Amino acid sequence: MRLDKFLKLARLVKRRTVAREMIDVGAVRINGRQCKPAAEVRRGDVLEIAYPSRLLTLEVLCDDEAALKRMPSEVAWSLREERRVDPSEKPW
């Protein structure tokens, strides 16, 4: 599944366009590498997502689009780490 679509369906961002913008500025990484919105997300991948005041590290548990639409977001991914960051600091 595409990265931007996964972020939207897993309810990590509200809109797919926001997901694309975050990916383009480098605020989302797959397995420690910068990627494009069309990058493929697979089960077991580790995502790092930088929001303005926090940094999430999570593991993808489900990459099936139909299942993601039906299930709660907590089942789609598992939180590994959550850190607070200074809003003026850019984690990437």
C-alpha positions in Angstrom: 0.0 0.0 0.0 1.2 3.5 -0.7 2.7 5.4 2.2 0.4 8.4 1.9 -2.7 6.2 1.8 -1.5 4.2 4.8 -1.0 7.3 6.9 -4.6 8.4 6.1 -6.3 5.1 6.6 -4.4 4.4 9.8 -5.6 7.8 11.0 -2.1 9.2 11.6 -3.0 12.3 9.5 -6.4 13.7 8.6 -5.9 14.1 4.8 -3.9 12.4 2.2 -2.6 15.7 0.9 -1.2 16.5 4.3 0.5 13.1 4.3 2.1 13.9 1.0 3.3 17.3 2.2 4.8 15.7 5.3 6.6 13.1 3.3 7.9 15.7 0.8 9.5 17.7 3.5 11.1 14.6 5.0 9.0 14.3 8.2 8.2 10.6 7.4 10.7 7.8 7.1 10.4 4.1 6.4 13.0 1.9 8.1 15.2 5.0 8.7 15.2 6.2 5.0 13.5 9.1 3.4 10.9 8.1 0.9 8.3 9.3 -1.6 4.5 9.3 -1.1 4.2 6.3 -3.5 6.6 4.2 -1.4 5.3 0.8 -0.6 4.4 0.1 3.1 4.6 -3.5 4.2 3.9 -5.3 7.4 6.8 -5.1 9.8 8.1 -1.8 8.4 9.1 0.8 11.0 7.8 4.3 10.4 9.2 7.5 11.9 6.7 10.4 11.8 7.7 13.9 12.9 4.9 16.1 14.0 5.6 19.7 15.1 5.9 18.8 18.8 6.4 15.1 18.9 8.2 12.2 17.1 6.5 8.9 16.7 8.2 5.6 15.9 5.8 2.8 15.1 5.7 -0.6 13.5 3.2 -1.5 10.7 1.0 -4.4 11.7 -1.5 -4.4 8.8 -1.0 -3.3 5.2 -4.3 -4.5 3.8 -6.4 -1.6 2.6 -9.8 -3.2 3.0 -8.9 -4.3 6.6 -7.7 -0.8 7.5 -11.0 0.7 6.4 -12.8 -1.6 8.8 -10.6 -1.8 11.9 -9.6 0.7 14.5 -6.3 2.5 13.9 -4.7 1.0 17.0 -4.7 -2.4 15.3 -3.0 -1.1 12.1 0.2 -0.1 13.9 2.1 -0.6 17.2 3.7 2.3 18.9 7.4 1.8 19.7 8.4 5.2 20.9 6.9 8.7 21.4 9.2 11.6 22.1 8.4 15.3 22.7 10.5 17.6 20.6 11.0 21.4 20.7 8.7 22.9 18.0 11.6 25.1 16.8 13.7 22.0 16.3 13.3 20.1 13.1 14.0 16.3 13.7 15.0 15.7 10.1 
